Each structure stands twice: as structure tokens, then as C-alpha cells.
Amino acid sequence: MVSPADRDLMAALSTGEHAPNPHVKVRHAAALTKASRAYARTQAGSRRREKAKRRLARLHHLEALRRATGVHRLTRRLAGGYAEVAVEDLDVIGMTASARGTRRKPGRNVKATRERNRTILDIAPGEIRRQLAYKAPWYGGLLTVLDRDTPVRTTCSSCGTVKATPPEDGQEFHCTACGLSMARDANAATVIARIAAASDRGEALNARGVPVSPSRPRVGRRGASMREGQPPGGSP
């Protein structure tokens, strides 16, 4: 079961395992900045500009390849290692909205929000879900997607109490009802796992009274997009 991770994690699992964030964009930022400035100093139509253009394109391509490699490794590990994988239906566009605001009403914490947005996009949560949708059936598994209205991040994984507001970035989840204190992503991953398990039994509510409305896309082998070659059991 996967939960969106903080800046240092690519994913948090309900088993307690963590997939570290490779920080691909940060690793390539200095080289890309240097190559972009070198390209900007060249003259249009010159050989130096073509050479600088090819170097800049290679760096962008290398960044994309490393990001794709990290995503493929994670999704292959989850789809091949678990019979069921559950994720949230995340509003990535809303999560990465700009906080700059307007001239009359400027935003707050713009720099911190910009860094957070870059980290979320660098993890590529939408691509992770897309790959799980076709890889899980390859391995005979199932992908469960929880609705956006499910209070995953405000629900206590121990007693089921739903808080009014989710914990802020970098803070632990603390339940005032039972006293549970744990990492917010680990708590959310556990809640996701329990909601998915409850939906398997056909319950409208889980044992702790949390609403369940998962969707379960299944992708046939013929319709799957084969980004990593043939699925298990298929022809090479």
C-alpha cells in the first residue's frame, strides 16, 4: 500500500518500508544551469550553439531516464511483490498549484511552496499510478484507487478518529483521542491499507467507520502499454 511521500521519500508503505526519493532534479540542477547559460551565450546559427544545444538536450534526456528508472523500479517492486496495491486518487494539479498570488494579494511562503511543488513533480505520482494500473494485472495483482474524498490524512490508523485538519509538512501525526504519534505518511499508508482490505470484504464502511469508495481498474494484457518489455508469461 502506497502513500504520497515527503521530500525525502518517494513512497511510504503500510509495511513500514520506505522508498527513498532519488532527488533526480536536484542532482542535475547544477549541470543543467551551467549548460543553459552556456547555450544562452552562443550566437544563433553558430556551431557553438548547435554543440551547446546537443549538450543541453543530453542532460535533459539523462534526467528523464533516471527519473523513469526510479519509477519503474518502484512500480515493478510493488506490482510483483504484493497481491494488492492501494493508492490515493491524488489531485496533483491542485497539490502543485502556484502560491505566487497577485500584485494586490501576493502569496505566502512562495519559495517553500515552489520547492515542494518541484519535489512532488520530480517524484511523478501520476506516472507511478499509471504504471501500477497496467503492471499489477501482469503479475496477477489488483490496483485499488481510493476516492479523493476519503479522509486518509486526517484519520488515525489506531482508533479511527478523523481530525479536522491534516498535519502540516514535516510534522508527525498525533491523535488526541488515543495518543498515537507516528510519521504522517506511515499513518496514511496504514489507513489506505485498512480501507482497501475492508473494501475487499464488500463493506461500505470499514471497521473504524471510514467511508470506502475505491475504484479498481483492470488492464488486460493486450491493452497494456508495455514500457518495460513483455509481461510475465508473455512472448519475448
C-alpha positions in Angstrom: 0.0 0.0 0.0 1.4 3.4 -1.0 1.1 6.8 0.4 2.4 10.0 -1.1 5.8 10.7 0.5 7.5 13.8 1.9 10.6 15.3 0.4 12.9 12.5 1.4 10.6 9.7 0.4 9.3 8.5 -2.9 6.7 6.3 -1.2 5.7 5.1 2.2 4.3 1.6 2.5 1.9 0.2 5.2 4.5 -2.5 5.9 6.8 0.2 7.4 9.1 0.2 4.4 10.2 3.4 2.7 11.3 4.1 -0.9 13.8 6.9 -0.8 13.4 9.9 -3.1 16.3 9.9 -5.6 16.0 13.7 -6.0 16.8 13.5 -9.7 16.1 17.2 -10.4 18.4 18.3 -7.6 21.2 16.1 -8.8 21.0 17.6 -12.3 20.2 21.2 -11.4 23.8 22.5 -11.4 24.8 20.8 -14.7 21.6 22.0 -16.4 22.1 25.6 -15.1 25.6 25.6 -16.4 24.6 24.2 -19.8 21.7 26.6 -20.2 23.9 29.6 -19.5 26.5 28.4 -22.0 23.8 27.9 -24.6 22.4 31.4 -23.9 25.9 33.0 -24.5 26.2 31.5 -28.0 25.2 33.2 -31.2 22.2 31.9 -33.3 23.2 29.7 -36.2 26.7 29.1 -34.9 28.4 25.8 -34.5 29.0 26.5 -30.8 25.2 27.0 -30.4 24.5 23.6 -32.0 27.1 21.9 -29.8 25.7 23.6 -26.7 22.2 22.7 -27.7 23.1 19.0 -28.1 24.8 19.0 -24.7 21.7 20.6 -23.0 19.4 18.1 -24.7 21.6 15.2 -23.5 21.4 16.4 -19.9 17.6 16.8 -20.1 17.4 13.3 -21.6 19.6 11.8 -18.9 17.5 13.4 -16.1 14.3 11.9 -17.7 15.9 8.5 -18.0 17.0 8.4 -14.3 13.5 9.6 -13.2 11.9 6.9 -15.3 14.2 4.2 -14.0 13.3 5.1 -10.4 9.6 5.0 -11.1 9.9 1.6 -13.0 11.9 0.0 -10.2 9.3 1.1 -7.6 6.2 0.0 -9.5 7.8 -3.3 -10.5 8.7 -4.0 -6.9 5.1 -3.2 -5.7 3.2 -4.9 -8.5 5.4 -8.0 -8.4 5.7 -8.2 -4.6 2.1 -7.7 -3.4 -1.2 -9.2 -4.5 -3.0 -5.9 -4.0 -1.7 -2.3 -4.1 -3.8 0.6 -3.0 -3.1 4.3 -3.7 -4.9 7.6 -3.4 -6.5 9.4 -6.2 -4.3 12.5 -5.9 -5.1 15.9 -7.2 -1.6 16.5 -8.5 -2.6 19.8 -10.3 -4.1 21.2 -7.1 -1.2 20.0 -5.0 1.4 21.8 -7.2 -0.6 25.0 -7.7 1.5 28.2 -7.6 1.4 30.2 -4.4 2.7 33.4 -6.0 -0.7 35.1 -6.0 -1.2 38.6 -7.5 0.3 42.0 -7.1 -2.5 43.2 -4.9 -2.7 39.9 -2.9 0.7 38.2 -3.0 1.0 34.7 -1.8 2.7 33.4 1.3 5.7 31.1 1.6 6.2 31.2 -2.1 9.8 29.9 -2.1 8.9 26.9 0.2 5.8 26.1 -1.9 7.9 26.3 -5.1 10.4 23.8 -3.7 7.6 21.5 -2.5 5.9 21.6 -5.9 9.2 20.7 -7.7 9.7 17.8 -5.4 6.2 16.4 -6.0 6.6 16.7 -9.7 10.0 15.1 -9.6 8.5 12.0 -7.8 5.9 11.8 -10.7 3.0 10.4 -8.6 0.7 10.3 -11.7 3.2 8.2 -13.6 3.5 5.8 -10.6 -0.2 5.3 -10.6 -0.4 4.8 -14.4 2.3 2.1 -14.3 0.7 0.3 -11.4 -2.6 0.2 -13.4 -1.1 -2.0 -16.1 1.7 -3.7 -14.2 -0.5 -5.1 -11.4 -2.5 -7.3 -13.8 0.7 -8.5 -15.4 1.6 -10.1 -12.1 -1.9 -11.3 -11.3 -2.5 -8.5 -8.8 -5.0 -5.7 -8.2 -4.8 -2.0 -8.0 -7.3 -0.2 -5.7 -7.6 3.6 -6.1 -9.3 5.4 -3.2 -11.5 8.4 -3.9 -10.2 11.9 -3.2 -12.9 12.5 -0.6 -11.6 9.6 1.6 -10.1 11.3 4.7 -6.8 9.4 4.6 -4.6 12.0 6.0 -6.9 13.1 8.8 -7.8 9.6 10.1 -6.0 7.9 12.9 -4.7 4.4 11.9 -5.2 3.2 15.5 -8.6 4.3 16.7 -10.1 5.7 13.5 -10.7 9.2 14.8 -10.9 11.8 12.0 -9.3 15.1 12.7 -10.5 18.4 11.3 -7.2 19.3 9.6 -4.3 17.2 8.3 -0.8 17.6 9.8 1.5 20.1 8.2 4.5 19.2 6.2 7.3 17.8 8.3 5.1 17.1 11.3 4.1 13.8 12.8 0.5 12.6 13.0 -0.8 12.9 16.6 -4.2 11.6 17.6 -5.7 13.5 20.6 -8.2 10.6 21.1 -5.8 7.7 21.6 -2.5 9.4 21.9 -0.9 7.8 18.8 2.1 9.6 17.4 3.8 8.4 14.2 5.0 9.7 10.9 2.2 11.2 8.9 3.0 9.2 5.8 3.2 5.9 7.7 -0.1 6.6 9.3 -1.7 7.5 6.0 -0.3 4.3 4.4 -1.8 2.2 7.1 -5.2 3.8 6.7 -5.1 3.2 3.0 -4.3 -0.5 3.6 -7.1 -1.0 6.0 -9.7 0.8 3.8 -8.6 -1.3 0.8 -8.8 -4.5 2.9 -12.3 -3.6 4.2 -13.5 -2.9 0.6 -12.4 -6.5 -0.4 -15.0 -7.8 2.1 -17.7 -5.7 0.4 -18.1 -3.3 3.3 -19.5 0.2 2.7 -17.7 1.3 5.8 -14.6 -0.2 7.3 -14.2 -1.4 10.9 -13.5 2.1 12.1 -16.3 3.8 10.3 -14.3 5.3 7.5 -16.2 5.5 4.1 -14.9 3.3 1.3 -15.4 4.1 -2.3 -12.4 2.6 -4.2 -12.2 2.1 -7.9 -10.4 -0.9 -9.3 -9.1 -0.5 -12.8 -8.1 -3.7 -14.5 -6.0 -3.7 -17.6 -5.8 -6.7 -19.9 -2.5 -7.8 -21.3 -3.4 -7.0 -24.9 -4.4 -3.4 -23.9 -1.5 -2.8 -21.6 1.2 -0.3 -22.6 4.5 -2.3 -22.4 7.0 0.2 -21.2 9.4 -2.5 -19.8 9.1 -5.3 -22.4 6.7 -8.2 -22.3 4.7 -9.1 -19.1 5.5 -12.2 -17.2 4.5 -15.3 -19.2 4.4 -13.4 -22.5 6.5 -14.0 -25.5 9.8 -12.2 -25.6 
